[in-house]
Amino acid sequence: MAYTPQYGPGSSVVAENRRKQMNPSISLQKMRDVTDEDIVLILGHRAPGQAYPTAHPPLAEQGEPDCPIRKIVTPTPGAAAGDRVRYIQFADSMFNAPCQPYQRTYTEAYRFRGIDPGTLSGRQIVECRERDLEKYSQELINTNLFDPALTGIRGATVHGHSLRLAEDGMMFDMLQRCKLEGGVVNYVKNQIGEPLDKKVNVGKPQDAAWLKANTTMFHSLVGTSYRSDEEYVEYIKRIHSLRTKYGFMPVE
């Protein structure tokens, strides 16, 4: 009998959006076309056109001992070349951003190979080999996982983003890495706040209707409360109950 993966509970639009993002058999919706060079500029790990720095020689030259796992698992291009490990980090506004930290980790784990995703307090990081990272970053930025106003690419000084929106609808960013100019968002600094020689256009922010229809966040203040999704409420209660009982270590 074939196994059908279950990517999450719920009957609400938010629950369905979560399942669509996590399901690798469903293509993410392309929303913009940030170029390879511009991705490299935003990440800030190397200069555009620079050779990839390496952490070790290419696997083909290392003469590694025979191992059955190496015969089963094909290395990613970055691992095969010996690239160093680098990262991209996102911050998502709680006001109907299209993705959010835990959801990003789940989605990336289902869709990408050779990654180390991490969920922190209000931010999410994914680490992997550098050329793999640039490929994955294009998908994370150019698709419906990203909104120019409500998703920030921030490698440092992340916090404060969820607590307010500016008058123009942009997330607060202490380092002011991006600006809304002429209806589009331009990155003027890379993810750790270093000024760029040229602006990187990441497109036009989506309107409120699109954001509400495509968000993966439950939020009562913006009309996406999980309390209206009975299956999700039951799921949350079950997790809370099991975690509480485990914490008390009951005898029975």
C-alpha positions in Angstrom: 0.0 0.0 0.0 1.4 3.4 -1.0 2.1 5.9 1.7 0.6 9.3 1.3 2.5 12.0 3.3 0.6 14.2 5.7 2.1 17.6 5.8 -0.1 19.1 8.5 -3.6 19.2 9.9 -6.3 21.8 9.4 -9.1 22.9 7.0 -8.3 26.6 6.9 -6.6 28.5 4.1 -3.5 28.9 6.4 -3.3 25.1 6.9 -3.7 24.5 3.2 -0.9 27.1 2.4 1.4 25.3 4.8 0.8 21.9 3.1 1.4 23.4 -0.3 4.7 24.9 0.7 6.0 21.8 2.4 4.9 19.4 -0.4 7.8 19.1 -2.8 5.5 17.7 -5.5 3.8 21.1 -5.7 5.9 23.8 -7.5 6.3 27.1 -5.6 4.8 30.1 -7.4 7.4 32.2 -9.1 6.8 35.9 -8.2 10.0 37.8 -9.3 13.3 37.3 -11.0 16.2 38.3 -8.8 19.4 37.5 -10.8 22.3 35.2 -9.8 24.5 38.2 -9.3 22.0 40.0 -7.2 21.6 37.0 -4.9 25.3 36.9 -4.4 25.2 40.7 -3.5 22.5 40.2 -0.9 24.2 37.2 0.7 27.5 39.1 1.0 29.7 36.0 1.2 31.7 36.5 -1.9 32.0 39.0 -4.8 30.0 38.3 -8.0 32.3 36.3 -10.3 34.7 35.3 -7.6 35.6 31.6 -7.5 34.0 29.6 -4.7 36.4 29.4 -1.7 36.8 25.8 -0.5 36.9 24.0 2.8 38.5 20.8 1.4 39.6 19.4 -2.0 36.9 18.1 -4.3 35.5 14.7 -3.2 36.7 13.1 -6.4 40.3 14.0 -5.5 40.3 13.0 -1.8 40.5 9.3 -2.2 38.1 8.6 0.6 37.7 5.1 2.0 35.1 2.8 0.5 31.7 3.3 2.2 28.3 2.0 1.3 26.6 5.2 2.2 28.7 7.1 -0.3 27.4 4.8 -2.9 23.8 5.5 -1.9 23.9 9.2 -1.4 24.9 11.5 -4.3 26.7 14.6 -3.0 25.3 18.0 -3.8 27.3 20.1 -6.3 28.7 22.2 -3.4 29.8 19.2 -1.4 31.3 17.5 -4.4 33.4 20.7 -5.1 34.4 21.1 -1.5 32.7 24.5 -1.0 32.7 26.1 2.4 29.4 26.3 4.4 27.5 29.6 4.3 24.1 30.8 5.2 21.0 32.9 4.5 18.7 34.1 7.3 15.1 35.3 7.2 12.9 37.4 9.5 9.2 37.3 8.9 6.6 39.8 10.0 3.7 38.4 12.0 1.3 40.5 9.9 0.5 37.8 7.3 3.9 37.3 5.9 3.8 34.4 3.4 6.1 32.2 5.5 7.4 32.0 9.1 10.4 30.4 11.0 9.1 26.9 11.7 7.3 26.7 8.4 10.6 27.7 6.6 12.5 24.9 8.3 9.8 22.3 7.4 9.6 23.5 3.8 13.4 23.6 3.3 13.8 20.1 4.8 11.3 18.7 2.4 12.6 20.5 -0.7 16.3 20.9 -0.4 19.3 18.5 0.1 22.4 18.9 2.2 21.0 21.7 4.4 21.2 22.5 8.1 18.1 24.7 8.9 17.6 26.3 12.2 14.6 28.0 13.8 15.3 30.7 16.4 13.3 33.4 18.2 11.6 35.2 15.3 14.1 34.3 12.6 15.2 31.3 10.5 18.6 30.3 9.1 19.6 27.8 6.6 23.2 26.7 6.2 24.8 24.6 3.4 27.6 24.5 0.8 27.9 27.9 -0.9 26.9 27.1 -4.4 24.0 25.1 -3.2 23.0 28.0 -1.0 22.9 30.4 -3.9 20.7 28.0 -5.8 18.3 27.5 -2.9 18.3 31.2 -2.1 16.9 32.0 -5.5 14.0 29.7 -4.9 13.5 31.2 -1.4 13.5 34.8 -2.7 11.9 34.5 -6.2 8.8 32.6 -5.1 5.7 33.0 -2.9 7.8 32.2 0.2 9.0 35.8 0.1 7.4 39.2 0.2 9.6 42.3 -0.2 7.9 44.2 2.6 7.2 41.5 5.2 10.2 39.2 4.7 13.6 40.4 5.6 17.0 38.9 4.7 19.0 39.6 7.8 22.2 38.0 8.9 22.7 40.3 11.9 20.7 42.7 14.0 17.4 40.9 13.3 15.0 41.7 16.1 12.2 44.2 16.3 10.7 43.1 13.0 7.5 41.5 14.3 6.5 44.3 16.6 5.5 47.0 14.1 5.1 48.0 10.5 6.3 51.4 9.2 3.8 53.8 7.7 4.7 52.5 4.2 4.0 48.9 5.3 7.6 47.8 5.6 9.0 45.9 8.5 11.2 47.7 10.9 14.9 47.1 10.4 17.5 48.9 12.6 20.1 48.5 9.9 17.8 49.7 7.1 19.0 47.1 4.6 16.1 47.7 2.2 13.9 50.7 1.2 10.6 51.1 -0.5 11.3 53.4 -3.5 8.9 54.1 -6.3 6.7 51.2 -5.4 9.4 48.6 -5.3 11.8 47.4 -2.6 15.5 47.9 -3.1 18.3 46.3 -1.0 21.0 48.9 -0.4 22.9 46.7 2.0 23.7 43.0 2.2 22.2 40.8 4.8 24.8 41.8 7.5 24.4 45.5 6.8 27.3 46.3 4.5 26.5 48.9 1.9 26.2 47.6 -1.7 27.7 49.3 -4.7 24.4 49.0 -6.5 20.8 48.6 -5.4 19.2 45.2 -5.7 15.5 45.3 -6.8 13.5 42.5 -5.1 10.1 43.7 -6.5 6.8 45.1 -5.4 5.2 44.2 -2.1 2.0 42.2 -2.3 -1.3 43.8 -1.3 -3.2 42.9 1.8 -5.7 40.6 0.0 -2.9 38.5 -1.5 -1.0 38.3 1.8 -4.1 37.2 3.7 -4.9 34.5 1.0 -1.3 33.2 0.9 0.0 33.5 4.5 1.1 30.5 6.6 0.6 32.4 9.8 -2.3 32.3 12.2 -3.0 35.7 13.6 -6.3 36.9 15.2 -5.6 40.6 14.6 -5.3 40.2 10.8 -8.2 37.8 10.3 -6.4 34.5 10.3 -7.1 33.1 13.7 -6.4 29.4 14.2 -9.3 29.2 16.6 -11.6 29.0 13.6 -9.8 25.8 12.4 -11.2 23.1 14.7 -8.8 20.4 13.5 -5.8 22.7 14.2 -7.1 23.5 17.6 -7.4 19.8 18.4 -3.9 19.3 17.1 -2.4 22.1 19.3 -4.2 20.9 22.4 -2.9 17.3 21.8 0.7 18.5 21.5 0.4 20.8 24.6 -1.1 18.0 26.6 1.6 15.5 25.7 4.4 18.0 26.4 2.9 18.9 29.7 2.5 15.3 30.8 6.0 14.5 29.7 7.4 17.4 31.7 5.7 16.1 34.9 6.9 12.5 34.1 3.7 10.9 35.4 3.9 7.3 36.8 0.9 6.2 34.9 
